[in-house]
Amino acid sequence: MDADIIFSGCGTVCNDCEYFKGEKEPKCPGCESLRGKPFWGSCPTYACVQDHGVEHCGVCGEFPCDKFIETFDPSHGQVSSVIRTGLLAYRARHGDEKAMELSRKLEH
């Protein structure tokens, strides 16, 4: 996998995000760089990943939890959290590269 691919703990491929790519303002360097405090506020999912000491939600023993399902970008709707749930489960089983490929297929 390309070493420059960055995932967030919630399952977003940062490299495919309009804010990360600088297509929308403000430009975002990614959740890790911002320590879970993007321009829109504090991310409860980032904090939860840190509290549980896991790389991403998909490898958490409590996944999928209500907190994850109830946290989503209102402009994308709750269906986005359900899609990310599947992607994170897939990532946990098959790895980052295959999860990235699947995420990109779903975008097209």
Buried (B, 14 or more C-beta within 10 A) or exposed (E): EEEEBBBBBBBBBBBBBEBBEEEEEEEBEBBEEBEBEBEEEEBBBBBBBEEBEBBBBBBBEEBBBEEBEEBBEEEEEEEBBBBBBBBBBBBBEEEBEEBBBBBEEEEE
